[in-house]
Amino acid sequence: MYVVVNAATSADGKLSSRRREQIAISGDEDFARVDRLRAEADAVAVGVGTVLADDPSLVRHDEAHRADHRGPEAAPPTRVVVDSRCRTPADAAILDGVPDTYVLTSEAAPDDRREALAAAGATLLAAGDDRVDLPAALGALAEEGVDRLMVEGGGELIFSLFEAGLVDELSIYVGGLVVGGREAPTLTDGDGFLEAFPELTLDDVRRLDDGVVLEWEVVGR
Ligand SMILES: NC(=O)c1ccc[n+]([C@@H]2O[C@H](COP(=O)([O-])OP(=O)(O)OC[C@H]3O[C@@H](n4cnc5c(N)ncnc54)[C@H](OP(=O)(O)O)[C@@H]3O)[C@@H](O)[C@H]2O)c1
């Protein structure tokens, strides 16, 4: 599976404010770029922290671009939540619509929560004891036909994907604002690396709206 991570950060690397509420970082040109990236993916994923903070639907994508890539009958990209304990609310926007959303979960998910999400139309894939085992979960997704996965955050999930050596490409929109705050989420949170830092090669850089898009390839993953 090919994994593309995409996110928008402030000039100081924050994904949102210290209240963990979504903030406007990018503009229309970047939204259009993200819609094209979604259209190229088999599935689009976020962590449950993002679902709880922002309630994204992730349905919007560039339909014309998808038709060009996949043909006019192509189904929309599948949506995915990484959620060890099935904390995704049953009325979350990410569970609305077709195709069904995958919830990657773990053995720690209580039965009543699993049942609630299955009743809301989610397809559950369990991998890992306490936390989602990302290599195994992405392997299970690949068996469902997901060859290209776009991950849209947040910082905890992105860090874990880097830690597991699962990221192929990183694209970041860096917007013209400063957010600050030591508790504000950054692009990669988690425990952080002390050594063996993942290395990136810059593929492209371009100006968009009032910011810049950086596209990096992950070296030696
Ligand atoms: N600017 C942007 O582009 C952008 C994009 C997305 C999000 N955001 C912002 O980012 C913030 C949310 O980010 P976040 O870091 O709190 O949440 P997140 O990365 O979306 O989700 C993290 C959660 O995923 C679950 N998870 C399950 N298995 C995991 C694993 N192996 N590794 C990591 N996480 C795993 C964990 O909860 P369980 O253990 O309970 O499952 C964990 O707390 C919000 O403020 C949102 O607005 C910004």
The ligand as an SDF file (V2000), in Angstrom:
LIG
                    3D

 48 52  0  0  0  0  0  0  0  0999 V2000
   -4.5930   21.1590    9.9710 N   0  0  0  0  0  0  0  0  0  0  0  0
   -4.8640   19.9400    9.5430 C   0  0  0  0  0  0  0  0  0  0  0  0
   -4.5950   19.5970    8.3770 O   0  0  0  0  0  0  0  0  0  0  0  0
   -5.4810   18.9570   10.4940 C   0  0  0  0  0  0  0  0  0  0  0  0
   -5.8410   17.6870   10.0280 C   0  0  0  0  0  0  0  0  0  0  0  0
   -6.3610   16.7750   10.9390 C   0  0  0  0  0  0  0  0  0  0  0  0
   -6.4960   17.1120   12.2680 C   0  0  0  0  0  0  0  0  0  0  0  0
   -6.1600   18.3390   12.6920 N   0  0  0  0  0  0  0  0  0  0  0  0
   -6.2460   18.6990   14.1110 C   0  0  0  0  0  0  0  0  0  0  0  0
   -5.5360   17.7240   14.8510 O   0  0  0  0  0  0  0  0  0  0  0  0
   -6.1540   17.5440   16.1220 C   0  0  0  0  0  0  0  0  0  0  0  0
   -6.4360   16.0840   16.3410 C   0  0  0  0  0  0  0  0  0  0  0  0
   -5.2170   15.3940   16.2980 O   0  0  0  0  0  0  0  0  0  0  0  0
   -4.8540   14.2950   17.3850 P   0  0  0  0  0  0  0  0  0  0  0  0
   -3.3980   14.0550   17.2600 O   0  0  0  0  0  0  0  0  0  0  0  0
   -5.4290   14.6940   18.6910 O   0  0  0  0  0  0  0  0  0  0  0  0
   -5.7200   13.0610   16.9100 O   0  0  0  0  0  0  0  0  0  0  0  0
   -5.5980   11.9930   15.7160 P   0  0  0  0  0  0  0  0  0  0  0  0
   -4.2040   11.7910   15.2940 O   0  0  0  0  0  0  0  0  0  0  0  0
   -6.6260   12.3410   14.7070 O   0  0  0  0  0  0  0  0  0  0  0  0
   -6.1410   10.6850   16.4780 O   0  0  0  0  0  0  0  0  0  0  0  0
   -5.3380   10.1400   17.4970 C   0  0  0  0  0  0  0  0  0  0  0  0
   -6.0590    8.9860   18.1370 C   0  0  0  0  0  0  0  0  0  0  0  0
   -6.1110    7.8830   17.2300 O   0  0  0  0  0  0  0  0  0  0  0  0
   -6.1950    6.7190   18.0000 C   0  0  0  0  0  0  0  0  0  0  0  0
   -5.2460    5.7060   17.5750 N   0  0  0  0  0  0  0  0  0  0  0  0
   -5.5180    4.3920   17.4990 C   0  0  0  0  0  0  0  0  0  0  0  0
   -4.4560    3.7070   17.1720 N   0  0  0  0  0  0  0  0  0  0  0  0
   -3.4530    4.5950   17.0390 C   0  0  0  0  0  0  0  0  0  0  0  0
   -2.0830    4.4530   16.7240 C   0  0  0  0  0  0  0  0  0  0  0  0
   -1.5180    3.2780   16.4600 N   0  0  0  0  0  0  0  0  0  0  0  0
   -1.3330    5.5590   16.7040 N   0  0  0  0  0  0  0  0  0  0  0  0
   -1.8750    6.7780   16.9530 C   0  0  0  0  0  0  0  0  0  0  0  0
   -3.1550    6.9670   17.2600 N   0  0  0  0  0  0  0  0  0  0  0  0
   -3.9450    5.8740   17.3040 C   0  0  0  0  0  0  0  0  0  0  0  0
   -5.8520    7.0780   19.4420 C   0  0  0  0  0  0  0  0  0  0  0  0
   -7.0590    7.0750   20.2150 O   0  0  0  0  0  0  0  0  0  0  0  0
   -7.6050    5.6400   20.7210 P   0  0  0  0  0  0  0  0  0  0  0  0
   -6.4430    4.9380   21.3550 O   0  0  0  0  0  0  0  0  0  0  0  0
   -8.7030    5.9460   21.6490 O   0  0  0  0  0  0  0  0  0  0  0  0
   -8.0650    4.9580   19.5090 O   0  0  0  0  0  0  0  0  0  0  0  0
   -5.3290    8.4770   19.3450 C   0  0  0  0  0  0  0  0  0  0  0  0
   -5.6010    9.2680   20.4750 O   0  0  0  0  0  0  0  0  0  0  0  0
   -7.3970   18.4070   16.1320 C   0  0  0  0  0  0  0  0  0  0  0  0
   -7.1110   19.5940   16.8020 O   0  0  0  0  0  0  0  0  0  0  0  0
   -7.6430   18.6860   14.6570 C   0  0  0  0  0  0  0  0  0  0  0  0
   -8.2940   19.9220   14.4460 O   0  0  0  0  0  0  0  0  0  0  0  0
   -5.6680   19.2820   11.8180 C   0  0  0  0  0  0  0  0  0  0  0  0
  1  2  1  0
  2  3  2  0
  2  4  1  0
  4  5  1  0
  4 48  2  0
  5  6  2  0
  6  7  1  0
  7  8  2  0
  8  9  1  0
  8 48  1  0
  9 10  1  0
  9 46  1  0
 10 11  1  0
 11 12  1  0
 11 44  1  0
 12 13  1  0
 13 14  1  0
 14 15  2  0
 14 16  1  0
 14 17  1  0
 17 18  1  0
 18 19  2  0
 18 20  1  0
 18 21  1  0
 21 22  1  0
 22 23  1  0
 23 24  1  0
 23 42  1  0
 24 25  1  0
 25 26  1  0
 25 36  1  0
 26 27  1  0
 26 35  1  0
 27 28  2  0
 28 29  1  0
 29 30  1  0
 29 35  2  0
 30 31  1  0
 30 32  2  0
 32 33  1  0
 33 34  2  0
 34 35  1  0
 36 37  1  0
 36 42  1  0
 37 38  1  0
 38 39  2  0
 38 40  1  0
 38 41  1  0
 42 43  1  0
 44 45  1  0
 44 46  1  0
 46 47  1  0
M  CHG  2   8   1  16  -1
M  END
$$$$
